[in-house]
Amino acid sequence: MPRPDWDVDSDDDEEWDEDDVKVRASRRSRPRTKIRPKHANAKEGFVTAVDRGRYTCRVGDTAVTAMKARELGKQSIVVGDRAGLVGDLSGNPGTLARIVRIEPRHGELRRSADDENATERVVVANVDRLVVVASTVDPPLRYGFVDRCLVAAYDAGVSPILCLTKNDLAPTMVDEVRAYYSQLDLTIVATEPDSPLDELIGLLRDKENVFFGHSGVGKSTLVNRLVPGAGRAVSEVRAIGKGSHTSTSTVSFELPGGGWVIDTPGVRSFGLAHVTADSILKAFPELAEVARDCPRGCTHTPEIGDCALDAEIGPDDPRAGRLASFRRVLASLHEADTKN
């Protein structure tokens, strides 16, 4: 096609305007809409497992494999999330649905990489109870680690339970642990390999529960007893007294009597850089009411002379024990845990 004559010095009287020239808009200049689909027909599902960008969700009685929709961006999806799903929800092999929405969460259990790194990540969501699983021996009980798990539970507004395993190897240890935590409103359950789990089952029934603890303490063994057919791998504790990382993924199982239990991989530490004293106060409502009169920035420690907790709660006050418990939890937040 011959090119038009663009000679501006031409004596031709023909005039040109912008309508005579067709200019194709650059793709990059196209405005992107901010309107996102509402997915009003999305079905609610419950995320039961996460594995390398694939999510297993329970939709009704069907296990569905899904991927995260692009519109969710960097939003995390964790076990326990309630999600909106679209696409193929048949659960047939080779099918894939899309998670397009994450419902508001409660009971978010979070942890930091360490005490100096405030970057946190959500471990599980929408849980009612945190079951700290610890063995009396082999590997030995580490109070510092248990205290940190309790702090995380209080911060998340989740009820903690301490489950002691291998009680048959050290039966007197239970009394020692109960005495150590006597000032805390903490439920302690002791289990043995062949003993019934009726007490623990009663506490877990109809609740969303997550098991957390060191490797080798028996989390997966408990899950296999509570949920026949769960098939969680178990292994022996190494000779150096530390468990090997048998479970490598976080998975939720439905309890036969109602409720769910989430089994997590064993961890060696529990960073709390994201937790504050005021967030822990949520677990002590009777103290939080008094602490409203504290000066701004109060750390609620005895070293601060104008702390309202000391001004109102004396040694004979019925709340004195709870104040001591709160400050003990606070101490575990600020002290380095050298036992992990």
C-alpha positions as CSV (number, residue, x, y, z in Angstrom):
1,M,0.0,0.0,0.0
2,P,1.6,3.4,-1.0
3,R,2.5,5.7,1.8
4,P,0.7,9.1,2.0
5,D,2.7,12.1,1.1
6,W,3.7,13.8,4.4
7,D,5.7,16.6,2.7
8,V,4.8,19.6,4.9
9,D,6.2,21.9,2.2
10,S,3.7,20.8,-0.4
11,D,1.5,23.4,-1.9
12,D,-1.4,21.0,-1.8
13,D,-4.4,22.6,-0.2
14,E,-5.6,19.3,1.3
15,E,-5.8,19.4,5.1
16,W,-5.2,16.5,7.4
17,D,-6.6,15.9,10.8
18,E,-6.3,13.2,13.4
19,D,-9.2,11.2,12.1
20,D,-7.3,10.5,8.9
21,V,-4.6,8.6,10.8
22,K,-5.3,5.2,12.5
23,V,-3.2,4.7,15.5
24,R,-3.3,1.4,17.4
25,A,-3.3,1.8,21.1
26,S,-0.5,0.1,23.0
27,R,-1.6,-3.0,25.0
28,R,0.1,-1.6,28.0
29,S,-2.0,1.6,27.9
30,R,-5.3,-0.2,28.2
31,P,-6.9,0.6,31.5
32,R,-7.3,-2.4,33.8
33,T,-10.6,-2.7,35.5
34,K,-10.6,-2.9,39.3
35,I,-13.9,-4.7,39.4
36,R,-13.5,-8.3,40.5
37,P,-16.1,-11.0,40.0
38,K,-18.2,-11.5,43.1
39,H,-18.6,-15.2,42.7
40,A,-22.0,-15.2,44.3
41,N,-22.4,-18.9,43.3
42,A,-19.1,-20.0,45.1
43,K,-19.6,-23.0,47.4
44,E,-18.1,-22.9,50.9
45,G,-15.3,-25.4,51.6
46,F,-13.0,-26.2,54.5
47,V,-9.2,-26.4,53.8
48,T,-7.9,-29.6,55.2
49,A,-4.5,-29.8,53.6
50,V,-1.9,-27.7,51.8
51,D,0.7,-29.2,49.5
52,R,2.9,-27.1,47.1
53,G,0.2,-24.8,45.8
54,R,-2.6,-27.4,45.8
55,Y,-5.3,-27.3,48.5
56,T,-7.5,-30.1,49.6
57,C,-10.9,-28.8,50.6
58,R,-13.9,-30.5,52.1
59,V,-17.1,-29.4,50.3
60,G,-20.0,-31.1,51.9
61,D,-18.8,-34.8,52.0
62,T,-16.5,-34.4,49.0
63,A,-12.7,-33.9,49.0
64,V,-11.9,-31.4,46.3
65,T,-8.5,-30.4,45.0
66,A,-8.2,-26.7,44.3
67,M,-5.7,-23.9,43.4
68,K,-5.7,-20.3,44.4
69,A,-7.4,-17.9,42.0
70,R,-5.2,-15.1,40.7
71,E,-7.3,-12.4,42.2
72,L,-6.4,-13.5,45.7
73,G,-2.8,-12.3,45.0
74,K,-0.4,-12.9,47.9
75,Q,-3.2,-13.7,50.4
76,S,-2.2,-16.9,52.3
77,I,-4.4,-20.0,52.5
78,V,-3.8,-22.3,55.5
79,V,-5.4,-25.4,57.0
80,G,-8.6,-24.4,58.8
81,D,-9.6,-21.7,56.3
82,R,-13.2,-21.4,55.2
83,A,-13.0,-20.7,51.5
84,G,-15.3,-20.0,48.5
85,L,-14.7,-22.4,45.6
86,V,-15.8,-22.4,42.0
87,G,-15.2,-24.7,39.1
88,D,-15.2,-28.5,39.1
89,L,-16.3,-29.6,42.6
90,S,-16.9,-33.2,41.8
91,G,-13.7,-34.4,43.5
92,N,-13.0,-36.7,40.6
93,P,-9.3,-37.6,39.8
94,G,-7.7,-35.0,37.6
95,T,-10.2,-32.2,38.4
96,L,-9.3,-28.9,39.8
97,A,-11.4,-26.2,41.4
98,R,-10.4,-22.6,42.2
99,I,-10.4,-20.9,45.6
100,V,-11.8,-17.4,45.0
101,R,-12.5,-16.1,48.5
102,I,-11.2,-16.6,52.0
103,E,-13.8,-16.0,54.7
104,P,-12.9,-13.8,57.8
105,R,-10.8,-15.8,60.3
106,H,-10.8,-16.3,64.0
107,G,-8.4,-18.2,66.2
108,E,-5.3,-17.6,64.0
109,L,-2.3,-19.4,65.4
110,R,0.8,-17.4,64.4
111,R,4.5,-17.7,64.9
112,S,7.6,-15.7,64.1
113,A,10.8,-17.1,62.7
114,D,12.5,-16.1,66.0
115,D,12.3,-13.5,68.7
116,E,14.3,-10.9,66.7
117,N,12.3,-11.3,63.5
118,A,8.8,-9.9,63.7
119,T,7.8,-11.3,60.4
120,E,5.0,-13.7,61.2
121,R,3.1,-16.3,59.4
122,V,-0.3,-17.9,60.1
123,V,0.1,-21.6,60.9
124,V,-3.6,-22.6,61.1
125,A,-6.9,-20.7,61.2
126,N,-10.3,-20.9,62.8
127,V,-9.2,-23.2,65.7
128,D,-10.9,-23.3,69.1
129,R,-8.2,-25.2,71.0
130,L,-4.4,-25.5,70.9
131,V,-3.3,-28.8,72.3
132,V,0.4,-28.6,73.3
133,V,1.6,-32.2,73.1
134,A,4.7,-32.8,75.3
135,S,6.3,-36.1,76.4
136,T,7.4,-36.6,80.0
137,V,10.6,-38.2,78.8
138,D,12.3,-39.2,75.5
139,P,12.3,-36.3,74.4
140,P,12.2,-34.6,77.8
141,L,9.6,-32.0,78.7
142,R,10.8,-28.4,77.9
143,Y,8.8,-25.9,80.0
144,G,10.1,-22.9,78.1
145,F,8.6,-24.3,74.9
146,V,5.3,-25.1,76.5
147,D,5.1,-21.5,78.0
148,R,5.7,-20.1,74.5
149,C,2.9,-22.1,73.0
150,L,0.6,-20.9,75.8
151,V,1.5,-17.3,75.0
152,A,0.6,-17.9,71.4
153,A,-2.7,-19.4,72.4
154,Y,-3.5,-16.5,74.7
155,D,-2.6,-14.0,72.0
156,A,-4.9,-15.8,69.5
157,G,-7.8,-16.1,71.9
158,V,-7.5,-19.9,71.7
159,S,-8.1,-22.2,74.7
160,P,-4.9,-24.2,75.5
161,I,-4.6,-27.8,76.6
162,L,-1.4,-29.5,77.7
163,C,-1.4,-33.2,76.7
164,L,1.4,-35.2,78.4
165,T,2.4,-38.4,76.5
166,K,4.4,-41.4,77.6
167,N,3.2,-41.1,81.2
168,D,3.9,-44.8,81.7
169,L,7.7,-44.0,81.5
170,A,7.6,-41.3,84.2
171,P,4.3,-41.4,86.2
172,T,5.4,-38.9,88.9
173,M,6.1,-36.3,86.2
174,V,2.5,-35.4,85.9
175,D,2.2,-34.1,89.5
176,E,5.3,-32.0,89.0
177,V,3.8,-30.4,85.8
178,R,0.5,-29.8,87.5
179,A,2.3,-28.0,90.4
180,Y,4.3,-26.0,88.0
181,Y,1.2,-24.7,86.2
182,S,-1.0,-24.5,89.3
183,Q,-1.6,-20.8,88.9
184,L,-2.7,-21.0,85.3
185,D,-6.2,-22.0,84.2
186,L,-4.7,-24.8,82.2
187,T,-6.3,-28.2,81.5
188,I,-3.6,-31.0,81.7
189,V,-4.3,-34.5,80.3
190,A,-1.9,-37.4,80.8
191,T,-1.9,-40.3,78.3
192,E,-0.3,-43.7,78.0
193,P,0.1,-45.9,74.9
194,D,-2.6,-48.4,76.0
195,S,-4.8,-46.2,78.2
196,P,-8.2,-45.0,77.0
197,L,-8.4,-41.5,75.5
198,D,-11.9,-40.7,76.8
199,E,-10.9,-37.5,78.7
200,L,-9.0,-36.1,75.7
201,I,-11.8,-37.1,73.3
202,G,-14.3,-35.3,75.5
203,L,-12.3,-32.1,75.3
204,L,-11.9,-32.2,71.6
205,R,-15.4,-33.2,70.6
206,D,-17.2,-30.7,68.3
207,K,-14.2,-28.3,68.4
208,E,-11.5,-27.3,65.9
209,N,-8.3,-28.5,67.5
210,V,-4.7,-28.2,66.5
211,F,-1.8,-30.4,67.9
212,F,1.5,-28.6,68.3
213,G,4.8,-29.8,69.8
214,H,8.4,-31.0,69.4
215,S,9.2,-33.8,67.0
216,G,9.0,-37.2,68.6
217,V,6.5,-36.4,71.4
218,G,3.7,-38.5,69.9
219,K,1.4,-36.1,68.0
220,S,0.9,-38.4,65.1
221,T,0.5,-41.4,67.3
222,L,-2.3,-39.7,69.1
223,V,-4.0,-38.7,65.8
224,N,-3.9,-42.3,64.6
225,R,-5.6,-43.4,67.8
226,L,-8.2,-40.7,67.7
227,V,-8.9,-41.1,64.0
228,P,-8.8,-44.7,62.8
229,G,-7.4,-44.8,59.3
230,A,-5.6,-41.5,59.5
231,G,-2.4,-43.2,58.6
232,R,0.0,-40.6,59.9
233,A,3.6,-41.8,59.8
234,V,5.4,-42.4,63.1
235,S,9.0,-43.2,64.0
236,E,11.3,-43.9,66.9
237,V,13.1,-41.1,68.8
238,R,16.7,-40.9,68.0
239,A,19.4,-41.9,70.5
240,I,20.3,-38.2,71.1
241,G,16.9,-37.7,72.6
242,K,15.4,-35.7,69.8
243,G,12.6,-36.8,67.5
244,S,12.9,-37.0,63.8
245,H,10.5,-34.9,61.6
246,T,8.1,-37.7,60.6
247,S,5.1,-35.5,59.7
248,T,6.1,-33.0,57.1
249,S,2.7,-31.4,56.3
250,T,-0.2,-29.9,58.2
251,V,-3.3,-32.0,57.8
252,S,-6.8,-31.8,59.3
253,F,-8.8,-35.0,60.2
254,E,-12.4,-35.3,61.1
255,L,-13.0,-36.8,64.5
256,P,-15.5,-39.8,64.6
257,G,-17.5,-38.2,67.4
258,G,-17.6,-34.7,65.8
259,G,-15.0,-31.9,65.4
260,W,-11.6,-31.8,63.8
261,V,-8.0,-32.3,64.8
262,I,-5.1,-30.7,62.9
263,D,-1.7,-32.5,63.0
264,T,1.3,-30.3,62.4
265,P,5.0,-31.1,61.8
266,G,7.2,-31.0,64.8
267,V,9.1,-27.7,65.5
268,R,12.1,-26.9,67.6
269,S,11.2,-23.3,68.5
270,F,8.3,-20.9,68.6
271,G,9.2,-17.2,67.9
272,L,7.0,-14.6,69.6
273,A,8.3,-11.4,68.2
274,H,4.8,-10.5,67.0
275,V,3.2,-10.8,70.5
276,T,2.6,-7.9,72.9
277,A,1.8,-7.6,76.5
278,D,-1.6,-6.1,75.7
279,S,-2.5,-8.9,73.4
280,I,-1.8,-11.4,76.2
281,L,-4.1,-9.5,78.5
282,K,-7.0,-10.7,76.3
283,A,-6.7,-14.0,78.1
284,F,-7.0,-12.3,81.5
285,P,-10.2,-10.1,81.2
286,E,-10.3,-9.3,84.9
287,L,-6.8,-7.8,84.7
288,A,-7.5,-6.1,81.4
289,E,-10.3,-4.1,83.1
290,V,-7.8,-2.8,85.6
291,A,-5.0,-2.2,83.1
292,R,-7.2,0.4,81.3
293,D,-6.0,2.9,84.0
294,C,-2.3,2.1,83.2
295,P,-0.2,4.9,81.6
296,R,0.4,4.7,77.9
297,G,3.2,2.4,77.1
298,C,3.0,0.5,80.4
299,T,4.8,-2.9,80.3
300,H,2.7,-4.2,83.2
301,T,5.8,-5.4,85.0
302,P,6.6,-4.9,88.7
303,E,9.5,-2.6,87.8
304,I,7.0,0.0,86.6
305,G,6.0,1.9,89.7
306,D,2.8,3.4,88.3
307,C,1.3,0.2,86.9
308,A,-2.4,0.2,87.8
309,L,-2.2,-3.6,88.3
310,D,0.1,-3.1,91.3
311,A,-1.9,-0.1,92.6
312,E,-5.2,-2.0,92.8
313,I,-4.4,-5.7,93.3
314,G,-2.7,-6.4,96.6
315,P,-1.3,-9.8,97.9
316,D,-4.6,-10.6,99.5
317,D,-6.8,-9.8,96.5
318,P,-8.5,-12.8,94.9
319,R,-7.0,-11.7,91.6
320,A,-3.4,-11.9,92.9
321,G,-2.9,-15.4,91.6
322,R,-4.1,-14.4,88.2
323,L,-1.7,-11.4,88.2
324,A,1.2,-13.7,89.1
325,S,0.2,-16.0,86.2
326,F,0.0,-13.2,83.7
327,R,3.4,-11.9,84.7
328,R,4.9,-15.3,84.5
329,V,3.6,-15.6,80.9
330,L,4.9,-12.2,80.2
331,A,8.3,-13.2,81.5
332,S,8.4,-16.2,79.1
333,L,7.7,-13.7,76.3
334,H,10.7,-11.5,77.0
335,E,13.2,-14.1,78.1
336,A,15.3,-16.0,75.6
337,D,14.3,-19.7,75.7
338,T,17.6,-21.5,75.9
339,K,15.9,-24.9,76.3
340,N,14.7,-25.2,72.8
